[in-house]
Amino acid sequence: MSKVLEQEVSVDYPQEGEKITHPQYTMRVGAADVQKVVVSIDDSPWQPCRQAGGFWWYDWSNFMSGRHEVEVKALTKDGRTMTSEVRRFKVELDRAL
């Protein structure tokens, strides 16, 4: 009997507990065979991702130091919505630079 693998969407970067130290960051999302991916950071409104190189990307800037969370949703080609687990990470910016 073969096992059927269910599609999933996941936040590849930032990794769980990652510390971001640069004022601009590009998040990478893994999601196959989907037509749209959106992200929400700290429960903000959903923002569209761009697709390139087999992944989905979200360019993030103008953020503040502190703890943050990101969640991703993907719309499959057959109309289903998949949601990622919440990914927690930390931003530590040196504003003196």
OpenMM code with the backbone's topology and positions (N, CA, C; nanometers):
from openmm import Vec3, app, unit

residues = "MET SER LYS VAL LEU GLU GLN GLU VAL SER VAL ASP TYR PRO GLN GLU GLY GLU LYS ILE THR HIS PRO GLN TYR THR MET ARG VAL GLY ALA ALA ASP VAL GLN LYS VAL VAL VAL SER ILE ASP ASP SER PRO TRP GLN PRO CYS ARG GLN ALA GLY GLY PHE TRP TRP TYR ASP TRP SER ASN PHE MET SER GLY ARG HIS GLU VAL GLU VAL LYS ALA LEU THR LYS ASP GLY ARG THR MET THR SER GLU VAL ARG ARG PHE LYS VAL GLU LEU ASP ARG ALA LEU".split()
positions = [
    Vec3(0.0847, -0.1172, 0.0000),
    Vec3(0.0000, 0.0000, 0.0000),
    Vec3(0.0896, 0.1239, 0.0000),
    Vec3(0.0647, 0.2173, -0.0913),
    Vec3(0.1465, 0.3379, -0.0984),
    Vec3(0.0883, 0.4471, -0.0091),
    Vec3(0.1771, 0.5260, 0.0428),
    Vec3(0.1374, 0.6358, 0.1298),
    Vec3(0.1153, 0.7604, 0.0448),
    Vec3(0.0032, 0.8284, 0.0652),
    Vec3(-0.0271, 0.9506, -0.0072),
    Vec3(0.0290, 1.0675, 0.0725),
    Vec3(0.1154, 1.1467, 0.0096),
    Vec3(0.1716, 1.2629, 0.0761),
    Vec3(0.0808, 1.3828, 0.0543),
    Vec3(0.0469, 1.4485, 0.1614),
    Vec3(-0.0389, 1.5664, 0.1525),
    Vec3(0.0471, 1.6888, 0.1247),
    Vec3(-0.0033, 1.7783, 0.0422),
    Vec3(0.0686, 1.9021, 0.0143),
    Vec3(0.0817, 1.9819, 0.1426),
    Vec3(0.1892, 2.0595, 0.1506),
    Vec3(0.2049, 2.1462, 0.2655),
    Vec3(0.2747, 2.2739, 0.2247),
    Vec3(0.2621, 2.3718, 0.3106),
    Vec3(0.3300, 2.4996, 0.2930),
    Vec3(0.4117, 2.5227, 0.4192),
    Vec3(0.5339, 2.5718, 0.4022),
    Vec3(0.6191, 2.5926, 0.5191),
    Vec3(0.7070, 2.7155, 0.5013),
    Vec3(0.7402, 2.7763, 0.6125),
    Vec3(0.8352, 2.8862, 0.6138),
    Vec3(0.9742, 2.8230, 0.6210),
    Vec3(1.0532, 2.8410, 0.5163),
    Vec3(1.1900, 2.7884, 0.5163),
    Vec3(1.2837, 2.8824, 0.5917),
    Vec3(1.2712, 3.0117, 0.5637),
    Vec3(1.3506, 3.1162, 0.6296),
    Vec3(1.2617, 3.2354, 0.6574),
    Vec3(1.2657, 3.2894, 0.7775),
    Vec3(1.3612, 3.2614, 0.8836),
    Vec3(1.3318, 3.1271, 0.9496),
    Vec3(1.4370, 3.0664, 1.0031),
    Vec3(1.4208, 2.9424, 1.0761),
    Vec3(1.3706, 2.9724, 1.2163),
    Vec3(1.3143, 2.8713, 1.2808),
    Vec3(1.2628, 2.8878, 1.4171),
    Vec3(1.3756, 2.9391, 1.5068),
    Vec3(1.3497, 3.0504, 1.5768),
    Vec3(1.4459, 3.1082, 1.6699),
    Vec3(1.5592, 3.1860, 1.6054),
    Vec3(1.5573, 3.2004, 1.4734),
    Vec3(1.6652, 3.2721, 1.4046),
    Vec3(1.6733, 3.4160, 1.4523),
    Vec3(1.7947, 3.4710, 1.4530),
    Vec3(1.8160, 3.6113, 1.4878),
    Vec3(1.8523, 3.6862, 1.3598),
    Vec3(1.7713, 3.7838, 1.3238),
    Vec3(1.7941, 3.8661, 1.2052),
    Vec3(1.8626, 3.9940, 1.2507),
    Vec3(1.9733, 4.0300, 1.1843),
    Vec3(2.0490, 4.1470, 1.2255),
    Vec3(2.0614, 4.2521, 1.1153),
    Vec3(1.9989, 4.2282, 1.0026),
    Vec3(2.0056, 4.3215, 0.8898),
    Vec3(1.8709, 4.3928, 0.8747),
    Vec3(1.8693, 4.5197, 0.8350),
    Vec3(1.7425, 4.5941, 0.8251),
    Vec3(1.6519, 4.5542, 0.7082),
    Vec3(1.6970, 4.4627, 0.6232),
    Vec3(1.6138, 4.4093, 0.5156),
    Vec3(1.6305, 4.2581, 0.5158),
    Vec3(1.5222, 4.1871, 0.4920),
    Vec3(1.5268, 4.0417, 0.4987),
    Vec3(1.4285, 3.9851, 0.3968),
    Vec3(1.4676, 3.8783, 0.3292),
    Vec3(1.3785, 3.8107, 0.2354),
    Vec3(1.3414, 3.6750, 0.2924),
    Vec3(1.2128, 3.6572, 0.3166),
    Vec3(1.1617, 3.5300, 0.3686),
    Vec3(1.1424, 3.4336, 0.2531),
    Vec3(1.1695, 3.3041, 0.2781),
    Vec3(1.1505, 3.2018, 0.1750),
    Vec3(1.0455, 3.1030, 0.2216),
    Vec3(0.9515, 3.0747, 0.1314),
    Vec3(0.8408, 2.9836, 0.1609),
    Vec3(0.8467, 2.8664, 0.0650),
    Vec3(0.8302, 2.7474, 0.1194),
    Vec3(0.8221, 2.6277, 0.0378),
    Vec3(0.6760, 2.5886, 0.0188),
    Vec3(0.6331, 2.5845, -0.1058),
    Vec3(0.4948, 2.5455, -0.1383),
    Vec3(0.4919, 2.5028, -0.2844),
    Vec3(0.4543, 2.3787, -0.3087),
    Vec3(0.4529, 2.3273, -0.4457),
    Vec3(0.3108, 2.3235, -0.5011),
    Vec3(0.2993, 2.3450, -0.6309),
    Vec3(0.1709, 2.3356, -0.7012),
    Vec3(0.0629, 2.4235, -0.6400),
    Vec3(0.0992, 2.5477, -0.6101),
    Vec3(0.0007, 2.6424, -0.5582),
    Vec3(-0.0049, 2.7625, -0.6514),
    Vec3(-0.1149, 2.8363, -0.6428),
    Vec3(-0.1292, 2.9515, -0.7313),
    Vec3(-0.1063, 3.0847, -0.6620),
    Vec3(-0.1068, 3.0852, -0.5282),
    Vec3(-0.0884, 3.2112, -0.4567),
    Vec3(-0.0373, 3.1812, -0.3163),
    Vec3(0.0559, 3.2647, -0.2675),
    Vec3(0.1067, 3.2539, -0.1315),
    Vec3(0.1048, 3.3925, -0.0693),
    Vec3(0.0607, 3.4003, 0.0555),
    Vec3(0.0578, 3.5267, 0.1299),
    Vec3(0.1181, 3.5042, 0.2685),
    Vec3(0.1746, 3.6114, 0.3261),
    Vec3(0.2325, 3.6043, 0.4598),
    Vec3(0.1678, 3.7074, 0.5507),
    Vec3(0.1674, 3.6760, 0.6788),
    Vec3(0.1237, 3.7703, 0.7820),
    Vec3(0.2307, 3.7695, 0.8904),
    Vec3(0.2817, 3.8868, 0.9217),
    Vec3(0.3835, 3.9009, 1.0244),
    Vec3(0.3200, 3.9705, 1.1437),
    Vec3(0.3286, 3.9061, 1.2587),
    Vec3(0.2715, 3.9607, 1.3825),
    Vec3(0.1230, 3.9927, 1.3671),
    Vec3(0.0497, 3.9044, 1.3002),
    Vec3(-0.0949, 3.9190, 1.2782),
    Vec3(-0.1318, 4.0421, 1.1953),
    Vec3(-0.0379, 4.0893, 1.1134),
    Vec3(-0.0655, 4.2024, 1.0245),
    Vec3(-0.1506, 4.1539, 0.9069),
    Vec3(-0.2025, 4.2470, 0.8252),
    Vec3(-0.2774, 4.2044, 0.7061),
    Vec3(-0.1905, 4.1157, 0.6154),
    Vec3(-0.2551, 4.0253, 0.5439),
    Vec3(-0.1857, 3.9320, 0.4555),
    Vec3(-0.1238, 4.0070, 0.3388),
    Vec3(0.0020, 3.9713, 0.3068),
    Vec3(0.0767, 4.0350, 0.1987),
    Vec3(0.1178, 3.9290, 0.0966),
    Vec3(0.1105, 3.9612, -0.0332),
    Vec3(0.1444, 3.8616, -0.1358),
    Vec3(0.2945, 3.8348, -0.1439),
    Vec3(0.3277, 3.7122, -0.1778),
    Vec3(0.4659, 3.6716, -0.2029),
    Vec3(0.4875, 3.6660, -0.3537),
    Vec3(0.6131, 3.6687, -0.3930),
    Vec3(0.6481, 3.6536, -0.5353),
    Vec3(0.7100, 3.5159, -0.5553),
    Vec3(0.6932, 3.4610, -0.6728),
    Vec3(0.7459, 3.3281, -0.7023),
    Vec3(0.8690, 3.3413, -0.7911),
    Vec3(0.9762, 3.2690, -0.7553),
    Vec3(1.0982, 3.2669, -0.8361),
    Vec3(1.1846, 3.1496, -0.7919),
    Vec3(1.2477, 3.0846, -0.8865),
    Vec3(1.3424, 2.9787, -0.8563),
    Vec3(1.2852, 2.8610, -0.7793),
    Vec3(1.1574, 2.8319, -0.7972),
    Vec3(1.0955, 2.7179, -0.7310),
    Vec3(1.0479, 2.7439, -0.5889),
    Vec3(1.0599, 2.8681, -0.5425),
    Vec3(1.0142, 2.9050, -0.4082),
    Vec3(0.9275, 3.0300, -0.4167),
    Vec3(0.8683, 3.0639, -0.3042),
    Vec3(0.7927, 3.1876, -0.2893),
    Vec3(0.8722, 3.2766, -0.1946),
    Vec3(0.8727, 3.4072, -0.2197),
    Vec3(0.9581, 3.5014, -0.1466),
    Vec3(0.8767, 3.6220, -0.0997),
    Vec3(0.9156, 3.6726, 0.0179),
    Vec3(0.8564, 3.7963, 0.0683),
    Vec3(0.9685, 3.8859, 0.1171),
    Vec3(0.9817, 4.0041, 0.0574),
    Vec3(1.0842, 4.1014, 0.0950),
    Vec3(1.0308, 4.1885, 0.2076),
    Vec3(1.0988, 4.1839, 0.3203),
    Vec3(1.0537, 4.2516, 0.4418),
    Vec3(1.1550, 4.3584, 0.4792),
    Vec3(1.1070, 4.4796, 0.5106),
    Vec3(1.1954, 4.5882, 0.5528),
    Vec3(1.1179, 4.6820, 0.6447),
    Vec3(1.1882, 4.7789, 0.7003),
    Vec3(1.1285, 4.8777, 0.7914),
    Vec3(1.0648, 4.8130, 0.9132),
    Vec3(1.1293, 4.7105, 0.9662),
    Vec3(1.0778, 4.6420, 1.0841),
    Vec3(1.1563, 4.6843, 1.2071),
    Vec3(1.1037, 4.6524, 1.3224),
    Vec3(1.1632, 4.6919, 1.4494),
    Vec3(1.2302, 4.5716, 1.5156),
    Vec3(1.3285, 4.6027, 1.6008),
    Vec3(1.3904, 4.4987, 1.6818),
    Vec3(1.2857, 4.4389, 1.7743),
    Vec3(1.3028, 4.3122, 1.8064),
    Vec3(1.2116, 4.2445, 1.8974),
    Vec3(1.1750, 4.1070, 1.8463),
    Vec3(1.0837, 4.0447, 1.9153),
    Vec3(1.0361, 3.9107, 1.8772),
    Vec3(0.9212, 3.9260, 1.7770),
    Vec3(0.9210, 3.8373, 1.6774),
    Vec3(0.8201, 3.8427, 1.5719),
    Vec3(0.7723, 3.7021, 1.5386),
    Vec3(0.6577, 3.6955, 1.4703),
    Vec3(0.5998, 3.5693, 1.4230),
    Vec3(0.5549, 3.5878, 1.2790),
    Vec3(0.5717, 3.4834, 1.2002),
    Vec3(0.5231, 3.4847, 1.0623),
    Vec3(0.4402, 3.3595, 1.0393),
    Vec3(0.3327, 3.3771, 0.9640),
    Vec3(0.2460, 3.2661, 0.9238),
    Vec3(0.2216, 3.2805, 0.7744),
    Vec3(0.2063, 3.1677, 0.7070),
    Vec3(0.1901, 3.1666, 0.5616),
    Vec3(0.0648, 3.0903, 0.5244),
    Vec3(-0.0041, 3.1401, 0.4216),
    Vec3(-0.1171, 3.0681, 0.3621),
    Vec3(-0.0902, 3.0527, 0.2138),
    Vec3(-0.1326, 2.9389, 0.1602),
    Vec3(-0.1179, 2.9127, 0.0168),
    Vec3(-0.2509, 2.8635, -0.0375),
    Vec3(-0.2851, 2.9109, -0.1559),
    Vec3(-0.4061, 2.8675, -0.2254),
    Vec3(-0.3650, 2.7672, -0.3320),
    Vec3(-0.4164, 2.6447, -0.3204),
    Vec3(-0.3816, 2.5409, -0.4171),
    Vec3(-0.4558, 2.5644, -0.5482),
    Vec3(-0.4104, 2.4963, -0.6513),
    Vec3(-0.4734, 2.5106, -0.7823),
    Vec3(-0.6158, 2.4575, -0.7848),
    Vec3(-0.6498, 2.3699, -0.6887),
    Vec3(-0.7876, 2.3189, -0.6832),
    Vec3(-0.8732, 2.3953, -0.5816),
    Vec3(-0.8217, 2.5107, -0.5334),
    Vec3(-0.9027, 2.5988, -0.4495),
    Vec3(-0.8941, 2.5776, -0.2995),
    Vec3(-0.8112, 2.4838, -0.2532),
    Vec3(-0.7957, 2.4642, -0.1093),
    Vec3(-0.6951, 2.5635, -0.0525),
    Vec3(-0.7082, 2.5938, 0.0761),
    Vec3(-0.6137, 2.6809, 0.1445),
    Vec3(-0.5329, 2.5986, 0.2430),
    Vec3(-0.4010, 2.6144, 0.2366),
    Vec3(-0.3111, 2.5487, 0.3311),
    Vec3(-0.2473, 2.6573, 0.4169),
    Vec3(-0.2269, 2.6282, 0.5444),
    Vec3(-0.1673, 2.7243, 0.6361),
    Vec3(-0.0452, 2.6620, 0.7026),
    Vec3(0.0604, 2.7404, 0.7139),
    Vec3(0.1825, 2.6918, 0.7778),
    Vec3(0.1699, 2.6996, 0.9293),
    Vec3(0.2649, 2.6363, 0.9961),
    Vec3(0.2785, 2.6572, 1.1392),
    Vec3(0.3374, 2.7969, 1.1587),
    Vec3(0.3104, 2.8572, 1.2723),
    Vec3(0.3666, 2.9878, 1.3032),
    Vec3(0.5161, 2.9717, 1.3277),
    Vec3(0.5945, 3.0587, 1.2667),
    Vec3(0.7401, 3.0575, 1.2847),
    Vec3(0.7771, 3.1784, 1.3697),
    Vec3(0.8525, 3.1547, 1.4766),
    Vec3(0.8944, 3.2617, 1.5675),
    Vec3(1.0423, 3.2914, 1.5461),
    Vec3(1.0767, 3.4210, 1.5459),
    Vec3(1.2146, 3.4626, 1.5260),
    Vec3(1.2361, 3.5968, 1.5959),
    Vec3(1.3609, 3.6415, 1.5966),
    Vec3(1.3957, 3.7634, 1.6679),
    Vec3(1.4743, 3.8562, 1.5769),
    Vec3(1.4481, 3.9855, 1.5890),
    Vec3(1.5233, 4.0862, 1.5143),
    Vec3(1.6046, 4.1666, 1.6156),
    Vec3(1.7347, 4.1784, 1.5865),
    Vec3(1.8244, 4.2613, 1.6683),
    Vec3(1.9011, 4.3517, 1.5738),
    Vec3(1.8583, 4.4766, 1.5651),
    Vec3(1.9218, 4.5728, 1.4756),
    Vec3(2.0079, 4.6690, 1.5544),
    Vec3(2.1244, 4.7010, 1.4995),
    Vec3(2.2107, 4.8027, 1.5564),
    Vec3(2.1795, 4.9318, 1.4821),
    Vec3(2.0939, 5.0142, 1.5370),
    Vec3(2.0493, 5.1375, 1.4690),
    Vec3(2.1604, 5.2427, 1.4598),
    Vec3(2.2736, 5.2200, 1.5240),
    Vec3(2.3841, 5.3154, 1.5186),
    Vec3(2.4601, 5.3072, 1.3860),
    Vec3(2.4399, 5.1972, 1.3123),
    Vec3(2.5125, 5.1827, 1.1844),
    Vec3(2.4607, 5.2739, 1.0786),
] * unit.nanometer
topology = app.Topology()
chain = topology.addChain("A")
for resn in residues:
    res = topology.addResidue(resn, chain)
    for name in ("N", "CA", "C"):
        topology.addAtom(name, app.Element.getBySymbol(name[0]), res)
